[in-house]
Amino acid sequence: MSAIGGPDLGGGDQAHAKAAVLIEALPWLRRFRGATVVVKYGGHAMADETLRASFADDMVFLLHAGLRPVVVHGGGPQINAHLDRLGIASSFTAGLRVTTPEAMQVVRMVLVGQVNRDVVGMINRHGPFAIGMSGEDAHLFTAERKHAEVNGEKVDIGQVGEIVRVEAGAVRALLDDGRIPVVSSIARGEDGEIYNVNADTAAAALAVALGAGKLVVLTDVEGLYADWPAAGEGTAAEVISRLTAPELAKLLPGLSSGMVPKMEACLTAVTGGVPQAHVLDGRVPHSVLLEIFTDEGIGTMVVPEAGS
């Protein structure tokens, strides 16, 4: 009602719009209730304070809506800043960080001791929900040394790993206890080494091991562009809203280097039994909720095959 007792049409319109959003979410709430959703968290969404808060809100919303969220994070910018502060040189070969034993100590410290704690703390402002863990814990991720390929030759890039085994029992136990596992992308090796692993790859491997209903990869673009050069030049470009695993496999060789690990993660997930994988713009507040609970969704969705 208005201040003089008449109907407040503006407020009523707003209330109807809110009700419409809730009704639109209802079938998706039914569909995904009880499903595990693995979210790879990184990029601008991790650096901006407002987006950090909205991401934490989203994870707690998913939990209260009956879904089982799992967060897997990297922390490239934070690692770079700490390496610079300590005067430790850092370089990249074929898009992969060359990780010396000295650099690995910093990577481990930053991911497990700083970034993981920050994410857990943001979520736990809402209650005792998040529990942090490393890929080393309970042998969650086991990795082997990965080599970069330059001009057809294998190049040693130090303690960079490729995940070869996932033992997800500890994560399942946390999910069954109503918690939100927050996992840093560090892995152990059978050789006793500790490895830095790509967070996109780690999220996909965990989604497959958990039999997740969705993999969501947050990034700093709207999705996979149909014409990336045009988008890069500021020209309007179309975001591919949906594609199948075979279609993505054909596109992979021509993708920009930054999108390759994200789209490879989606491909790994859907070919490993995850029904849907998504690349979303993490710069959009509440992007995870927009994807899961609206009819149109956002970003790019990858499915196993046509009709999925």
C-alpha positions in Angstrom: 0.0 0.0 0.0 1.1 3.6 -0.6 1.5 6.1 2.2 -2.1 7.4 1.7 -3.6 3.9 1.7 -3.9 3.3 -2.0 -2.3 0.4 -3.9 1.4 0.7 -4.6 1.4 -0.5 -8.2 5.2 -0.3 -8.5 5.7 -2.4 -5.4 3.1 -4.8 -6.6 4.8 -5.2 -10.0 8.0 -5.9 -8.2 6.4 -8.5 -6.0 4.9 -10.2 -9.0 8.3 -10.3 -10.7 9.9 -11.9 -7.6 7.1 -14.5 -7.5 7.6 -15.2 -11.2 11.3 -15.9 -10.5 10.4 -18.3 -7.7 7.9 -20.1 -9.8 10.4 -20.4 -12.7 12.9 -22.0 -10.3 10.4 -24.6 -9.1 10.9 -27.3 -11.8 14.7 -26.9 -11.6 14.6 -27.2 -7.8 12.7 -30.5 -8.2 15.1 -31.7 -10.9 18.3 -31.0 -9.1 17.3 -31.7 -5.5 19.8 -34.2 -4.1 22.3 -33.7 -7.0 25.9 -33.0 -6.5 27.2 -29.9 -8.3 30.9 -29.4 -8.6 31.9 -25.7 -9.1 35.3 -24.6 -10.2 35.9 -21.2 -8.6 38.4 -18.8 -10.0 39.0 -15.7 -12.1 37.5 -12.3 -11.3 34.8 -13.9 -9.1 37.6 -14.7 -6.7 39.2 -11.3 -6.7 36.2 -8.9 -6.4 34.8 -8.6 -2.9 31.2 -8.2 -4.0 31.4 -11.2 -6.3 33.2 -13.2 -3.5 30.2 -12.5 -1.3 27.6 -13.4 -3.9 29.5 -16.7 -4.7 29.3 -17.6 -1.0 25.6 -16.8 -1.0 25.1 -19.0 -4.0 26.8 -22.0 -2.4 24.7 -21.7 0.7 21.5 -21.3 -1.3 22.3 -24.5 -3.2 22.8 -26.3 0.1 19.5 -25.1 1.5 17.7 -25.9 -1.8 18.7 -29.5 -1.3 21.7 -29.7 -3.7 25.1 -30.9 -2.7 27.7 -28.2 -3.8 31.4 -28.9 -3.9 33.9 -26.1 -4.6 37.3 -26.7 -6.3 39.6 -23.7 -6.5 42.9 -22.5 -8.0 44.6 -19.3 -7.2 46.9 -18.2 -10.0 46.9 -14.4 -9.2 47.4 -15.0 -5.5 50.4 -17.4 -6.3 51.9 -14.8 -8.7 51.6 -12.0 -6.1 53.3 -14.1 -3.4 56.1 -15.3 -5.7 56.8 -11.7 -6.7 56.8 -10.7 -3.0 59.4 -13.3 -2.3 61.4 -12.6 -5.4 61.0 -16.1 -6.8 61.0 -16.2 -10.6 58.0 -17.7 -12.3 57.6 -18.7 -15.9 55.1 -20.5 -18.1 55.8 -23.1 -20.8 52.9 -24.1 -23.2 50.5 -22.3 -20.8 51.7 -24.3 -17.7 53.5 -22.8 -14.7 57.0 -24.1 -14.4 56.9 -25.3 -10.8 60.3 -25.7 -9.1 60.5 -27.2 -5.6 60.9 -23.6 -4.2 57.8 -22.4 -6.2 55.9 -25.5 -5.2 56.3 -24.6 -1.5 54.7 -21.2 -2.2 51.9 -22.7 -4.4 51.0 -25.2 -1.6 51.1 -22.5 1.1 49.0 -20.0 -0.9 46.4 -22.5 -2.1 45.9 -24.5 1.1 46.8 -21.8 3.7 45.4 -18.6 2.2 42.9 -19.1 -0.7 41.2 -22.1 0.8 40.9 -20.4 4.2 39.4 -17.3 2.5 36.8 -19.3 0.6 35.8 -21.3 3.6 35.6 -18.2 5.7 33.3 -16.4 3.2 30.9 -19.4 3.1 31.0 -19.9 6.9 29.7 -16.3 7.5 26.3 -18.0 6.9 26.9 -20.9 9.3 29.0 -24.0 9.9 28.8 -25.3 6.3 32.2 -25.2 4.6 35.1 -27.5 5.3 38.4 -26.9 3.5 40.7 -29.7 2.3 43.6 -30.2 -0.1 43.8 -32.7 -2.8 46.4 -34.4 -0.7 44.0 -35.1 2.1 42.9 -38.8 2.3 44.6 -39.3 -1.0 41.8 -37.4 -2.8 44.0 -36.6 -5.8 46.9 -38.8 -6.9 48.9 -37.3 -9.8 51.9 -38.2 -12.0 54.4 -35.7 -13.4 53.1 -33.9 -16.4 55.4 -32.6 -19.2 54.7 -29.7 -21.5 54.9 -30.3 -25.3 56.8 -27.7 -27.3 57.4 -28.2 -31.0 56.6 -31.9 -30.6 59.1 -32.3 -27.8 58.4 -33.1 -24.1 59.7 -30.5 -21.7 60.1 -30.9 -18.0 58.1 -28.2 -16.1 58.8 -29.4 -12.6 56.1 -30.4 -10.0 53.1 -30.1 -12.3 50.9 -33.1 -12.2 48.2 -34.9 -14.2 45.5 -36.5 -12.0 45.5 -40.3 -12.4 43.3 -41.4 -9.5 40.6 -39.8 -7.4 39.5 -41.3 -4.0 36.4 -39.3 -3.2 35.3 -41.0 0.0 36.2 -38.1 2.3 34.3 -35.7 0.1 31.2 -37.9 0.0 31.3 -38.2 3.8 31.3 -34.4 4.1 28.4 -34.1 1.6 26.5 -36.7 3.5 27.0 -34.6 6.7 25.5 -31.6 5.0 28.8 -29.8 4.5 30.3 -27.9 1.5 33.7 -29.3 0.7 36.2 -26.7 -0.5 39.1 -28.3 -2.3 42.4 -26.8 -3.3 44.0 -28.2 -6.5 47.1 -29.8 -5.0 47.8 -33.5 -5.5 50.1 -36.2 -4.1 52.2 -38.6 -6.2 53.0 -42.2 -5.6 56.6 -41.0 -5.8 56.2 -38.9 -2.7 56.2 -35.6 -4.6 53.5 -32.9 -4.2 52.1 -31.6 -7.5 50.4 -28.5 -8.7 47.4 -29.5 -10.8 45.1 -27.4 -13.0 42.0 -26.5 -11.1 39.7 -27.0 -14.1 41.1 -30.5 -14.6 40.8 -31.3 -10.9 37.1 -30.1 -10.8 36.3 -32.4 -13.8 38.0 -35.4 -12.3 36.2 -34.9 -9.0 32.8 -34.4 -10.7 33.3 -37.7 -12.6 34.4 -39.5 -9.4 31.3 -38.2 -7.5 28.8 -39.0 -10.2 27.9 -35.3 -10.1 24.8 -33.9 -11.8 26.6 -30.9 -13.1 30.1 -29.4 -13.5 30.2 -25.6 -13.5 33.4 -23.7 -14.5 33.5 -20.0 -13.6 35.6 -17.9 -15.9 36.0 -14.3 -17.1 34.2 -14.5 -20.4 30.5 -15.0 -21.2 31.0 -18.6 -22.5 32.5 -20.2 -25.6 32.3 -17.8 -28.5 31.3 -19.0 -31.9 33.8 -16.4 -33.3 36.4 -15.6 -30.7 38.6 -13.2 -32.9 35.5 -11.0 -33.5 34.8 -11.0 -29.8 38.4 -10.2 -29.0 38.2 -7.1 -31.3 35.1 -5.8 -29.5 32.7 -6.9 -32.2 29.5 -8.5 -31.1 30.0 -12.3 -31.1 27.7 -15.1 -30.5 28.1 -17.3 -27.4 27.5 -20.9 -28.1 24.7 -21.8 -25.7 24.8 -25.6 -26.1 27.0 -28.1 -27.9 27.6 -31.9 -27.7 30.8 -33.6 -26.7 31.6 -34.6 -30.3 31.1 -31.0 -31.5 33.4 -29.7 -28.7 36.1 -32.3 -29.5 36.2 -30.9 -33.1 36.4 -27.3 -31.9 39.1 -27.9 -29.2 42.2 -27.7 -31.5 41.2 -24.2 -32.7 40.4 -22.7 -29.3 42.4 -19.9 -27.6 44.8 -21.2 -25.0 42.9 -19.8 -22.1 39.7 -21.6 -23.0 41.3 -25.0 -23.7 41.6 -26.3 -20.1 38.1 -25.1 -19.3 36.5 -26.8 -22.3 38.7 -29.9 -21.9 37.4 -30.1 -18.4 33.8 -30.0 -19.7 34.6 -32.6 -22.2 36.2 -34.9 -19.6 33.2 -34.5 -17.3 30.4 -35.3 -19.9 32.4 -38.2 -21.4 32.9 -39.5 -17.9 29.2 -39.7 -17.0 28.3 -36.1 -15.8 25.1 -35.2 -17.7 25.9 -31.5 -18.1 29.0 -29.2 -17.9 28.9 -25.4 -18.1 31.2 -22.5 -18.6 29.8 -19.4 -17.0 30.8 -15.8 -16.7 31.9 -15.5 -13.0 31.8 -11.7 -13.4 28.0 -11.8 -13.3 26.7 -11.8 -9.7 24.9 -15.1 -8.8 25.8 -16.6 -12.2 25.6 -20.1 -10.7 22.0 -19.6 -9.6 21.1 -18.0 -13.0 22.3 -21.1 -14.7 20.7 -23.8 -12.5 17.4 -22.2 -11.7 16.3 -20.2 -14.8 14.8 -21.5 -18.0 17.2 -19.8 -20.3 20.4 -20.2 -18.3 23.6 -18.5 -19.2 27.0 -19.4 -20.6 27.8 -22.5 -22.6 26.5 -25.9 -21.8 28.1 -29.1 -22.9 26.1 -32.4 -23.1 27.2 -35.9 -24.0 25.2 -36.1 -27.2 22.3 -34.6 -29.1 19.0 -34.9 -27.3 20.7 -35.0 -23.9 
